Amino acid sequence: MAMDVSSLKENAGAFADCHGTSDETCMDAHDEGERQARHGEQKTRNCLICKTEFPSGWAGERICRRCKSTSAWRSGALG
């Protein structure tokens, strides 16, 4: 059975290899990949955690960058 990997090959730049980098560098690389993949859906949204407005890059981005940078978010405690 052959698998079609054309989509993965086309979007390979959207994935970051974060080995040996800081969390902030990795997050920036990941965010940039998401922005490139979903460039037409930017909108101001309210964060589901702190309720402040933030520039959302795509429809599924509902947590602001400040809340994502907390240790509670990174550990999965806010899921």
C-alpha positions in Angstrom: 0.0 0.0 0.0 1.5 3.3 -1.1 1.1 6.4 1.0 0.7 9.9 -0.4 3.2 12.1 1.3 3.0 15.1 -1.1 1.2 17.2 1.5 3.8 16.5 4.1 6.6 17.3 1.7 4.9 20.6 0.7 4.4 21.7 4.4 7.7 20.4 5.7 8.9 24.0 6.4 6.0 24.4 8.8 7.6 22.0 11.3 10.5 23.0 13.5 13.3 20.8 14.8 13.6 22.2 18.4 16.4 19.9 19.6 19.0 22.0 21.4 17.0 25.3 21.3 15.2 27.3 24.0 11.5 27.0 24.5 11.0 30.5 23.2 13.0 29.9 20.0 11.0 26.7 19.4 7.7 28.4 20.0 8.7 31.2 17.6 9.6 28.7 14.9 6.3 26.8 15.4 4.2 30.0 15.4 5.9 31.1 12.1 5.1 27.8 10.5 1.5 28.1 11.6 1.3 31.6 10.2 2.6 30.5 6.9 0.2 27.6 6.7 -2.9 29.7 7.6 -2.0 33.2 6.3 -5.6 34.2 5.4 -7.4 33.7 8.7 -6.0 36.4 10.9 -8.5 38.0 13.3 -8.6 39.6 16.8 -9.9 37.0 19.3 -10.3 36.8 23.1 -8.0 34.4 24.9 -10.0 31.5 26.4 -7.8 31.7 29.6 -7.2 35.4 30.4 -10.0 36.8 28.2 -7.8 39.6 26.7 -7.9 40.4 23.0 -4.9 39.1 20.9 -4.1 38.8 17.2 -5.0 35.3 16.3 -3.3 33.8 13.3 -5.9 31.2 12.4 -9.4 30.0 13.6 -8.0 27.4 16.0 -5.7 29.7 17.8 -7.7 30.7 20.9 -5.0 31.0 23.6 -2.8 34.1 23.6 1.0 33.9 23.5 1.3 35.2 27.0 -0.8 32.4 28.4 1.0 29.8 26.2 4.3 30.9 27.7 3.3 30.0 31.3 4.7 26.8 32.9 1.1 25.7 33.6 0.2 25.7 29.9 3.5 24.0 28.9 3.0 21.3 31.5 -0.5 20.6 30.3 -2.2 21.6 33.6 -4.6 24.0 31.8 -5.9 21.5 29.2 
